[in-house]
Amino acid sequence: MLTKRQEDILFLIIQTYTTTHSPVGSKFLMSAGIKASSATIRNEMSILEEKGLLQKTHSSSGRIPSFSGLRYYVDHLVSPSNIPHPEIQMIQNAFQQPFKEIDDIIETSAKILSQLTSYTAFSLGPELKERRLTGFRIVPLNDYQVIALIITDYGNVESQIFNIPPEIESSDLQKMVNIINERLVGEDLLSVYHKLRTEIPLILQRYFQSPLNMSQLFDELFNQTFMDHVFVGGKMNLLDFHFHKDMEQFRSVYSLIENRQAISELLEKQMLNENSIAVAIGDEIGNEALDDMSMITASYEVSGHGKGTIALLGPTVMPYSKIIGLMKVFSKELSQGLTDYYQRLDREE
């Protein structure tokens, strides 16, 4: 454990460094309120360096925080900042638009969060455990392509264009539509997912000469429906910090955030933390491409419709107090916006 003075020194160094990005020395700490001599402060800084919480840059007597120091700061010293009312009002106004689909709200949340922070933002919609499949259609475009329309309650429609393998006839596609409408429409999505892997393959063997091809097509059609909807805002904000000096690393990180499934898995891993706000620094994120970054995730809940997640990806040196305070407010307002949307749907039925 650290002494009170050591914690005060670590706190001031991190608070200052996140603003100036310059090493912090003993003279500045004296002027900032540490009641000790310059020699005593330097000694305390050396102790913090020995503990791995600070590090020295070049020959300067100033110190900067290490990843371990940032971790200690987040775990023991930081407290959420109060968010100015104009920012809260901006968030509330963003979620009061006449949205037509859930995904519109989730996508908007990623854009607004990235604009407020200048970081890259991610937003996953609530799990919607009660969502049901209410319709399925296939619309031919030409001899080789069709549009599949997968419709669920609460206003979600998945539309995807597919290339049809030459061995699959148009009559096969009609059989597929009939099977889905007879066996799956009206079921909750968890049941649909289960039947696609148990009951449906047995049915396909009875109706099709190439059941494996049809099974693969079924999986492809419904994969998008079951995958978490991850929306990304502010992708190019990555260039605002050190990635502009290392384009290879930028390309690596950009490629990662383009992979919705990979990001979804990363966010789910962060939310295994029991806290509503989780902060992962450096290699704690779980992907080596992000070892020089921090990810802050926050969960929110919509009554009767499951949990969702918002997240920010930015530099390890960020104003954590402000960002954590913002995430608390933002997740609350997003939850309220989604609740209002569902209530409006219920009134319209």
C-alpha positions as CSV (number, residue, x, y, z in Angstrom):
1,M,0.0,0.0,0.0
2,L,1.0,3.6,-0.6
3,T,1.2,6.3,2.0
4,K,-1.2,9.3,1.7
5,R,1.6,11.5,0.4
6,Q,2.7,8.9,-2.2
7,E,-0.9,8.6,-3.4
8,D,-1.2,12.4,-3.6
9,I,2.0,12.6,-5.7
10,L,0.9,9.8,-8.0
11,F,-2.5,11.4,-8.4
12,L,-1.1,14.8,-9.3
13,I,1.4,13.4,-11.7
14,I,-1.2,11.4,-13.6
15,Q,-3.7,14.3,-13.6
16,T,-1.0,16.7,-14.9
17,Y,0.4,14.2,-17.4
18,T,-2.9,13.5,-19.0
19,T,-3.2,17.2,-19.8
20,T,0.3,18.2,-20.6
21,H,1.9,14.9,-21.8
22,S,5.1,16.1,-20.3
23,P,7.1,14.6,-17.4
24,V,6.3,16.0,-14.0
25,G,9.0,17.2,-11.6
26,S,9.3,17.8,-7.9
27,K,9.1,21.6,-8.2
28,F,5.8,21.5,-9.9
29,L,4.4,19.1,-7.3
30,M,5.5,21.5,-4.5
31,S,3.7,24.4,-6.3
32,A,0.6,22.2,-6.8
33,G,0.2,21.6,-3.1
34,I,2.4,18.7,-1.9
35,K,3.6,19.9,1.5
36,A,7.2,18.6,1.5
37,S,10.6,19.7,0.4
38,S,11.8,19.1,-3.1
39,A,14.3,16.5,-1.9
40,T,11.5,14.6,0.0
41,I,9.3,14.6,-3.0
42,R,12.1,13.3,-5.3
43,N,12.6,10.5,-2.8
44,E,8.9,9.6,-2.8
45,M,9.0,9.7,-6.6
46,S,11.9,7.2,-6.5
47,I,9.9,4.9,-4.3
48,L,7.0,5.0,-6.6
49,E,9.4,4.3,-9.5
50,E,10.8,1.3,-7.6
51,K,7.2,0.0,-7.1
52,G,6.7,0.2,-10.9
53,L,4.1,3.0,-10.7
54,L,6.2,5.7,-12.2
55,Q,8.9,5.8,-14.8
56,K,11.7,8.2,-15.8
57,T,12.1,9.5,-19.3
58,H,15.7,10.0,-20.5
59,S,17.7,12.1,-18.1
60,S,14.9,14.3,-16.9
61,S,14.1,14.4,-13.2
62,G,10.4,14.4,-14.0
63,R,8.3,11.2,-14.0
64,I,5.4,9.8,-16.1
65,P,3.0,7.1,-15.1
66,S,3.5,3.5,-16.0
67,F,0.7,1.2,-16.9
68,S,0.8,-0.1,-13.4
69,G,0.6,3.4,-12.1
70,L,-2.5,4.1,-14.3
71,R,-4.0,0.8,-13.0
72,Y,-3.5,1.9,-9.4
73,Y,-4.9,5.3,-10.1
74,V,-8.1,3.9,-11.8
75,D,-8.6,1.3,-9.0
76,H,-7.9,3.5,-5.9
77,L,-7.7,7.2,-6.7
78,V,-10.0,8.2,-9.5
79,S,-13.6,9.5,-9.0
80,P,-16.1,10.3,-11.8
81,S,-16.3,13.9,-12.8
82,N,-19.6,15.7,-13.0
83,I,-20.7,16.2,-16.6
84,P,-21.7,19.7,-17.6
85,H,-25.4,20.2,-18.2
86,P,-25.0,21.2,-21.9
87,E,-23.4,17.8,-22.6
88,I,-26.1,16.0,-20.8
89,Q,-28.7,17.9,-22.7
90,M,-27.0,17.1,-26.0
91,I,-27.1,13.4,-25.1
92,Q,-30.8,13.5,-24.2
93,N,-31.7,15.3,-27.3
94,A,-29.9,12.8,-29.4
95,F,-32.1,10.0,-28.1
96,Q,-35.4,11.8,-28.5
97,Q,-35.4,11.6,-32.3
98,P,-38.2,9.6,-34.0
99,F,-36.2,6.4,-34.5
100,K,-37.7,3.7,-36.7
101,E,-35.5,0.8,-35.6
102,I,-33.5,-0.3,-32.5
103,D,-30.3,-0.4,-34.6
104,D,-30.7,3.3,-35.5
105,I,-30.6,4.2,-31.8
106,I,-27.5,2.0,-31.2
107,E,-25.7,3.4,-34.2
108,T,-26.5,7.0,-33.1
109,S,-25.1,6.3,-29.6
110,A,-21.7,5.2,-31.1
111,K,-21.5,8.4,-33.2
112,I,-22.5,10.7,-30.3
113,L,-20.1,9.1,-27.9
114,S,-17.2,9.4,-30.3
115,Q,-18.0,13.0,-31.0
116,L,-18.1,13.8,-27.3
117,T,-14.7,12.2,-26.6
118,S,-12.8,12.3,-29.9
119,Y,-12.1,8.6,-29.2
120,T,-13.3,5.5,-31.1
121,A,-16.7,4.4,-29.7
122,F,-18.5,1.0,-29.8
123,S,-22.1,0.3,-29.1
124,L,-23.9,-3.1,-28.7
125,G,-27.6,-3.3,-28.5
126,P,-29.5,-5.1,-25.7
127,E,-29.6,-8.8,-26.0
128,L,-33.4,-8.8,-26.6
129,K,-33.9,-12.3,-25.2
130,E,-37.6,-12.0,-25.9
131,R,-37.2,-11.1,-29.6
132,R,-39.2,-13.3,-31.9
133,L,-38.9,-14.2,-35.6
134,T,-42.1,-12.8,-37.2
135,G,-41.4,-13.1,-40.9
136,F,-39.1,-14.4,-43.6
137,R,-39.0,-13.7,-47.4
138,I,-36.7,-14.3,-50.3
139,V,-36.8,-11.8,-53.2
140,P,-35.0,-12.8,-56.5
141,L,-32.8,-10.1,-58.0
142,N,-31.6,-12.2,-61.0
143,D,-30.6,-15.7,-61.8
144,Y,-27.8,-15.7,-59.3
145,Q,-28.7,-13.4,-56.5
146,V,-31.6,-13.0,-54.0
147,I,-32.4,-10.6,-51.1
148,A,-33.3,-12.4,-47.9
149,L,-35.5,-10.4,-45.5
150,I,-35.5,-11.6,-41.9
151,I,-38.0,-9.8,-39.7
152,T,-38.2,-9.7,-36.0
153,D,-40.5,-8.0,-33.6
154,Y,-39.6,-4.6,-32.1
155,G,-38.9,-3.2,-35.6
156,N,-35.8,-5.1,-36.6
157,V,-35.4,-6.1,-40.3
158,E,-32.3,-7.8,-41.6
159,S,-31.9,-7.6,-45.4
160,Q,-29.0,-9.3,-47.1
161,I,-28.0,-10.1,-50.6
162,F,-26.8,-13.6,-51.3
163,N,-25.2,-15.4,-54.3
164,I,-27.0,-18.7,-54.9
165,P,-24.9,-21.7,-55.6
166,P,-25.7,-23.2,-59.1
167,E,-26.8,-26.5,-57.6
168,I,-29.7,-24.8,-55.7
169,E,-32.8,-24.4,-57.8
170,S,-35.5,-21.7,-57.3
171,S,-37.8,-24.4,-56.1
172,D,-35.3,-25.2,-53.4
173,L,-35.5,-21.6,-52.2
174,Q,-39.3,-21.7,-52.0
175,K,-39.0,-24.9,-49.9
176,M,-36.6,-23.0,-47.6
177,V,-39.1,-20.2,-47.2
178,N,-41.9,-22.7,-46.5
179,I,-39.8,-24.5,-43.9
180,I,-38.8,-21.3,-42.1
181,N,-42.4,-20.0,-42.0
182,E,-43.8,-23.3,-40.9
183,R,-41.1,-24.3,-38.3
184,L,-39.5,-21.1,-37.1
185,V,-41.7,-18.0,-37.5
186,G,-43.3,-17.1,-34.2
187,E,-40.4,-18.7,-32.2
188,D,-38.1,-16.7,-30.0
189,L,-34.7,-16.3,-31.4
190,L,-33.0,-18.6,-28.9
191,S,-35.4,-21.4,-30.0
192,V,-34.7,-20.5,-33.7
193,Y,-31.0,-20.8,-33.0
194,H,-31.4,-24.1,-31.3
195,K,-33.6,-25.6,-34.0
196,L,-31.2,-24.5,-36.8
197,R,-28.6,-26.8,-35.2
198,T,-30.9,-29.7,-34.2
199,E,-34.3,-30.1,-35.9
200,I,-33.7,-28.2,-39.2
201,P,-30.7,-30.3,-40.4
202,L,-32.9,-33.5,-40.1
203,I,-35.7,-31.8,-42.1
204,L,-33.3,-30.7,-44.8
205,Q,-32.2,-34.3,-45.3
206,R,-35.7,-35.2,-46.2
207,Y,-36.4,-32.4,-48.6
208,F,-33.1,-31.7,-50.4
209,Q,-30.7,-33.7,-52.5
210,S,-27.8,-31.6,-51.2
211,P,-28.7,-31.0,-47.5
212,L,-25.2,-29.8,-46.6
213,N,-25.4,-26.9,-49.1
214,M,-28.8,-25.9,-47.8
215,S,-27.7,-26.1,-44.2
216,Q,-24.8,-23.8,-44.9
217,L,-27.1,-21.4,-46.7
218,F,-29.5,-21.5,-43.6
219,D,-26.5,-20.7,-41.3
220,E,-25.4,-17.8,-43.6
221,L,-28.8,-16.4,-43.8
222,F,-29.4,-16.2,-40.0
223,N,-25.8,-15.6,-38.8
224,Q,-26.3,-11.8,-39.0
225,T,-29.5,-12.0,-36.9
226,F,-27.8,-13.8,-34.1
227,M,-24.5,-11.9,-34.1
228,D,-24.4,-9.0,-31.7
229,H,-25.0,-5.7,-33.6
230,V,-21.8,-3.8,-33.0
231,F,-21.7,-0.2,-34.2
232,V,-18.5,1.9,-34.4
233,G,-18.2,5.6,-34.2
234,G,-15.0,7.7,-34.8
235,K,-12.8,5.1,-36.5
236,M,-10.5,7.8,-37.9
237,N,-10.1,9.3,-34.4
238,L,-7.4,6.7,-34.0
239,L,-5.2,9.0,-36.0
240,D,-5.6,11.8,-33.4
241,F,-3.1,10.0,-31.1
242,H,0.2,8.3,-31.7
243,F,-1.0,6.0,-34.5
244,H,-0.3,8.8,-37.0
245,K,3.4,8.0,-36.4
246,D,3.0,4.3,-37.0
247,M,0.8,3.5,-40.0
248,E,1.4,-0.2,-39.7
249,Q,0.0,-0.3,-36.2
250,F,-2.9,2.0,-37.3
251,R,-3.8,-0.5,-40.1
252,S,-3.6,-3.4,-37.6
253,V,-6.0,-1.7,-35.1
254,Y,-8.3,-0.4,-37.9
255,S,-8.6,-3.9,-39.3
256,L,-9.5,-5.2,-35.8
257,I,-12.2,-2.7,-35.3
258,E,-13.7,-3.5,-38.7
259,N,-14.2,-7.1,-37.5
260,R,-17.5,-6.9,-35.6
261,Q,-17.3,-10.4,-34.2
262,A,-13.8,-9.8,-32.8
263,I,-14.9,-6.5,-31.2
264,S,-18.0,-8.1,-29.8
265,E,-15.9,-10.9,-28.1
266,L,-13.5,-8.3,-26.7
267,L,-16.3,-6.2,-25.2
268,E,-18.0,-9.3,-23.7
269,K,-14.7,-10.3,-22.1
270,Q,-14.4,-6.8,-20.5
271,M,-17.9,-6.9,-19.2
272,L,-17.2,-10.1,-17.2
273,N,-16.1,-7.6,-14.7
274,E,-18.8,-7.2,-12.0
275,N,-18.6,-3.4,-12.1
276,S,-20.9,-1.5,-14.3
277,I,-17.8,0.5,-15.6
278,A,-14.7,-1.6,-16.5
279,V,-11.3,-0.1,-17.4
280,A,-8.8,-2.3,-19.3
281,I,-5.3,-0.8,-19.8
282,G,-2.7,-2.1,-22.3
283,D,-2.5,-5.9,-22.4
284,E,-5.5,-6.2,-20.1
285,I,-7.7,-5.6,-23.2
286,G,-6.7,-9.0,-24.5
287,N,-5.5,-8.2,-28.0
288,E,-1.8,-7.4,-28.7
289,A,-2.8,-4.8,-31.3
290,L,-4.3,-2.8,-28.5
291,D,-1.4,-3.1,-26.0
292,D,-0.8,0.7,-26.1
293,M,-4.4,1.6,-25.6
294,S,-7.1,1.7,-23.0
295,M,-10.7,0.4,-23.3
296,I,-13.5,1.7,-21.0
297,T,-16.7,-0.3,-21.2
298,A,-20.1,0.4,-19.5
299,S,-23.1,-1.9,-19.4
300,Y,-26.7,-0.7,-19.4
301,E,-30.0,-2.6,-19.0
302,V,-33.4,-2.1,-20.6
303,S,-36.1,-3.7,-18.5
304,G,-37.5,-6.8,-20.2
305,H,-35.0,-6.6,-23.1
306,G,-31.6,-7.5,-21.7
307,K,-28.3,-5.7,-21.4
308,G,-26.2,-3.7,-23.9
309,T,-22.7,-2.3,-23.8
310,I,-21.0,0.9,-24.8
311,A,-17.2,1.3,-25.0
312,L,-14.4,3.7,-25.8
313,L,-11.0,2.9,-27.2
314,G,-8.4,5.5,-26.7
315,P,-4.8,6.2,-25.5
316,T,-3.7,4.9,-22.1
317,V,-3.2,8.4,-21.0
318,M,-6.7,9.9,-21.0
319,P,-8.7,12.0,-18.5
320,Y,-10.2,9.0,-16.7
321,S,-12.3,11.0,-14.3
322,K,-14.1,12.8,-17.0
323,I,-14.5,9.7,-19.3
324,I,-15.8,7.5,-16.5
325,G,-18.3,10.2,-15.5
326,L,-19.4,10.6,-19.1
327,M,-19.9,6.8,-19.5
328,K,-22.1,6.7,-16.4
329,V,-24.3,9.4,-17.7
330,F,-24.3,8.2,-21.3
331,S,-25.3,4.6,-20.4
332,K,-28.1,5.9,-18.3
333,E,-29.5,8.1,-21.0
334,L,-29.1,5.4,-23.7
335,S,-31.1,3.0,-21.5
336,Q,-33.8,5.6,-21.0
337,G,-33.9,6.3,-24.8
338,L,-34.4,2.6,-25.6
339,T,-37.0,2.2,-22.9
340,D,-39.0,5.1,-24.3
341,Y,-38.7,3.5,-27.8
342,Y,-40.1,0.2,-26.6
343,Q,-42.9,1.9,-24.7
344,R,-43.9,3.8,-27.9
345,L,-44.0,0.6,-29.8
346,D,-46.3,-0.9,-27.2
347,R,-48.6,2.0,-27.3
348,E,-48.8,1.7,-31.1
349,E,-49.8,-2.0,-31.1
